[in-house]
Amino acid sequence: MDKSRIIVVGGGPAGMFAALQAATGSRKVLLLEKNAMLARKLKITGGGRCNLTNIKDKKEHQRATIHNPKFLYKAFEDLGPKDLIKYFEDRGCEFKLEKEGTVFPKNDDSSEIINILEKDLLDHGVDIWYNHKVERISVKNQKVQGVVLTDDREILGEAVIITTGGASYPQTGSTGDGYIMAKDLGHGIKKIKPGLTSLEIKESWVKTLAGISFAGTTVRVLKMNKLQESGDLLLTHYGISGPPVLKLSSYINEIDLKENPATVEIDFFPEKDEEELNTWFLHHSTGKKNLGSVLTEFWPKKFTEEILVFLKIPKDRKMNELKKKERNKVLGALKGLKLTVVGLRPLKDAIVTAGGVDVKEVNPSTMESKKVSGLYFAGEVLDLDAITGGYNLQIAFSTGFVAGNAAGRNEEQL
Ligand SMILES: Cc1cc2nc3c(=O)[nH]c(=O)nc-3n(C[C@H](O)[C@H](O)[C@H](O)COP(=O)(O)OP(=O)(O)OC[C@H]3O[C@@H](n4cnc5c(N)ncnc54)[C@H](O)[C@@H]3O)c2cc1C
């Protein structure tokens, strides 16, 4: 057995980039992946299209990071979004920009990203062992010795990089193994919670309208320091989803919602102020049309019918008979429908895992453990998570790059 090799545990984006960077030096690199293929989660990112990164600058990437953005300063300096794009462009991938700075492969296919990485791993002589699950890390006198597989085989190595990901979407292989390995070695683990997930709502009428969506809404969380996000909203059989909801969930997950339900306020027309809507209403108030049919200019028919039941206003109320109090109720719902958040969707359905290995015990310049020499972490296993927009993959690639480089002690860069 070659003791001088570097072992990478987990073949997701962080692990593949760590292995590649470690292999640019003279060390042998072994990548252990428990699945029969690499990057199962990466394959389904961005709905199979892979939102690789975000074109915005490094500062914006830090701002988009919810937990421990400062920890990422050096990692983004070493491998920023432009460096990541260039890496793939140099290997033939073409990209396109979409809304809010999101970057996707031009062919809308995440496989292109994976194929480039797999080919590069082979070109760099990285040994990849599929269907090999690591059980624990072997350590002697606070120094890494290697890893132990589930069949009790010990593989020796000079350095081990843990890139096992989080605990969401466990069917992809990310089942939180790295947290157990790190905890066994004395590392603190910040509480694991769902991040970027949908919200469960108390109001049952909303859940009967699953599938209805609204473009360009603003969703605010009351009493949470003006927390708000904009984008398309989707009603589901448990509550609400869509980009603004996913983003907000990563902040709401700090609250014990069972004890203290949160209130969200949906503004269906953020670009129209109340005066504008009021004028529109007054303009239509003289007609004999039903309120229900007039409102379908704003909301889908089924939603209009249900919301009028909720507001206790008959849908066949004639516009010229609409009371001021009723008009104000409708205006209030258009600009700020209040819903009660009673829970988050479970971790298994979350896009990312919030929490993880405490970054205070990891050196941000090398990703090396401050507790065990020769042990490194990268990617979602660390207590790092960001909002949607390509920021989470950038974290995985950047931290993987730093860890691989430090473990391989390379002068040379990719
Ligand atoms: C549906 C979905 C869509 C997403 N879309 C985007 C997007 O478009 N843009 C974006 O930026 N982010 C997106 N994300 C988040 C992003 O995919 C993750 O943040 C990222 O994959 C984390 O990378 P990682 O390498 O740290 O971990 P992972 O990608 O989770 O990889 C970990 C790997 O380690 C392996 N492993 C685990 N335990 C062991 C073990 N004991 N032994 C051996 N191998 C092991 C796993 O099988 C897995 O292959 C999405 C996530 C989901 C679920």
The ligand as an SDF file (V2000), in Angstrom:
LIG
                    3D

 53 58  0  0  0  0  0  0  0  0999 V2000
  -32.3340   18.9390   -6.6510 C   0  0  0  0  0  0  0  0  0  0  0  0
  -31.1160   19.7900   -6.4190 C   0  0  0  0  0  0  0  0  0  0  0  0
  -30.7810   20.7930   -7.3110 C   0  0  0  0  0  0  0  0  0  0  0  0
  -29.6740   21.5940   -7.0720 C   0  0  0  0  0  0  0  0  0  0  0  0
  -29.3490   22.5460   -8.0030 N   0  0  0  0  0  0  0  0  0  0  0  0
  -28.2760   23.3320   -7.7970 C   0  0  0  0  0  0  0  0  0  0  0  0
  -27.8650   24.2690   -8.7930 C   0  0  0  0  0  0  0  0  0  0  0  0
  -28.4160   24.3170   -9.9030 O   0  0  0  0  0  0  0  0  0  0  0  0
  -26.8040   25.0780   -8.5020 N   0  0  0  0  0  0  0  0  0  0  0  0
  -26.1280   24.9980   -7.3110 C   0  0  0  0  0  0  0  0  0  0  0  0
  -25.1970   25.7780   -7.0940 O   0  0  0  0  0  0  0  0  0  0  0  0
  -26.4380   24.0590   -6.3940 N   0  0  0  0  0  0  0  0  0  0  0  0
  -27.4800   23.2150   -6.6100 C   0  0  0  0  0  0  0  0  0  0  0  0
  -27.7820   22.2420   -5.7000 N   0  0  0  0  0  0  0  0  0  0  0  0
  -26.8860   22.0710   -4.5110 C   0  0  0  0  0  0  0  0  0  0  0  0
  -25.6010   21.3210   -4.9240 C   0  0  0  0  0  0  0  0  0  0  0  0
  -25.9570   20.2040   -5.6980 O   0  0  0  0  0  0  0  0  0  0  0  0
  -24.8060   20.8720   -3.6990 C   0  0  0  0  0  0  0  0  0  0  0  0
  -24.5780   21.9810   -2.8670 O   0  0  0  0  0  0  0  0  0  0  0  0
  -23.4850   20.2350   -4.1360 C   0  0  0  0  0  0  0  0  0  0  0  0
  -23.7190   19.0920   -4.9190 O   0  0  0  0  0  0  0  0  0  0  0  0
  -22.6120   19.8610   -2.9360 C   0  0  0  0  0  0  0  0  0  0  0  0
  -21.4620   19.2650   -3.4370 O   0  0  0  0  0  0  0  0  0  0  0  0
  -20.5570   18.2700   -2.5510 P   0  0  0  0  0  0  0  0  0  0  0  0
  -19.5010   17.7650   -3.4530 O   0  0  0  0  0  0  0  0  0  0  0  0
  -20.1750   18.9200   -1.2950 O   0  0  0  0  0  0  0  0  0  0  0  0
  -21.5350   17.0800   -2.1320 O   0  0  0  0  0  0  0  0  0  0  0  0
  -22.4010   16.0560   -3.0070 P   0  0  0  0  0  0  0  0  0  0  0  0
  -22.6990   16.6060   -4.3380 O   0  0  0  0  0  0  0  0  0  0  0  0
  -23.5320   15.6980   -2.1260 O   0  0  0  0  0  0  0  0  0  0  0  0
  -21.4480   14.8160   -3.2040 O   0  0  0  0  0  0  0  0  0  0  0  0
  -21.0720   13.9660   -2.1470 C   0  0  0  0  0  0  0  0  0  0  0  0
  -20.6140   12.6300   -2.7050 C   0  0  0  0  0  0  0  0  0  0  0  0
  -20.0400   11.8400   -1.6540 O   0  0  0  0  0  0  0  0  0  0  0  0
  -20.4760   10.4890   -1.7840 C   0  0  0  0  0  0  0  0  0  0  0  0
  -20.4010    9.8570   -0.4510 N   0  0  0  0  0  0  0  0  0  0  0  0
  -21.1470   10.1680    0.6380 C   0  0  0  0  0  0  0  0  0  0  0  0
  -20.7960    9.4090    1.6830 N   0  0  0  0  0  0  0  0  0  0  0  0
  -19.8010    8.5960    1.2500 C   0  0  0  0  0  0  0  0  0  0  0  0
  -19.0320    7.5600    1.8640 C   0  0  0  0  0  0  0  0  0  0  0  0
  -19.2310    7.2110    3.1370 N   0  0  0  0  0  0  0  0  0  0  0  0
  -18.0950    6.9240    1.1360 N   0  0  0  0  0  0  0  0  0  0  0  0
  -17.9020    7.2400   -0.1670 C   0  0  0  0  0  0  0  0  0  0  0  0
  -18.6100    8.1940   -0.8130 N   0  0  0  0  0  0  0  0  0  0  0  0
  -19.5490    8.8640   -0.1090 C   0  0  0  0  0  0  0  0  0  0  0  0
  -21.9020   10.6280   -2.3130 C   0  0  0  0  0  0  0  0  0  0  0  0
  -22.3590    9.4410   -2.9070 O   0  0  0  0  0  0  0  0  0  0  0  0
  -21.7590   11.8070   -3.2760 C   0  0  0  0  0  0  0  0  0  0  0  0
  -21.4050   11.3520   -4.5740 O   0  0  0  0  0  0  0  0  0  0  0  0
  -28.8680   21.4060   -5.9060 C   0  0  0  0  0  0  0  0  0  0  0  0
  -29.1980   20.3790   -5.0270 C   0  0  0  0  0  0  0  0  0  0  0  0
  -30.2950   19.5770   -5.2740 C   0  0  0  0  0  0  0  0  0  0  0  0
  -30.6310   18.4700   -4.3020 C   0  0  0  0  0  0  0  0  0  0  0  0
  1  2  1  0
  2  3  1  0
  2 52  2  0
  3  4  2  0
  4  5  1  0
  4 50  1  0
  5  6  2  0
  6  7  1  0
  6 13  1  0
  7  8  2  0
  7  9  1  0
  9 10  1  0
 10 11  2  0
 10 12  1  0
 12 13  2  0
 13 14  1  0
 14 15  1  0
 14 50  1  0
 15 16  1  0
 16 17  1  0
 16 18  1  0
 18 19  1  0
 18 20  1  0
 20 21  1  0
 20 22  1  0
 22 23  1  0
 23 24  1  0
 24 25  2  0
 24 26  1  0
 24 27  1  0
 27 28  1  0
 28 29  2  0
 28 30  1  0
 28 31  1  0
 31 32  1  0
 32 33  1  0
 33 34  1  0
 33 48  1  0
 34 35  1  0
 35 36  1  0
 35 46  1  0
 36 37  1  0
 36 45  1  0
 37 38  2  0
 38 39  1  0
 39 40  1  0
 39 45  2  0
 40 41  1  0
 40 42  2  0
 42 43  1  0
 43 44  2  0
 44 45  1  0
 46 47  1  0
 46 48  1  0
 48 49  1  0
 50 51  2  0
 51 52  1  0
 52 53  1  0
M  END
$$$$
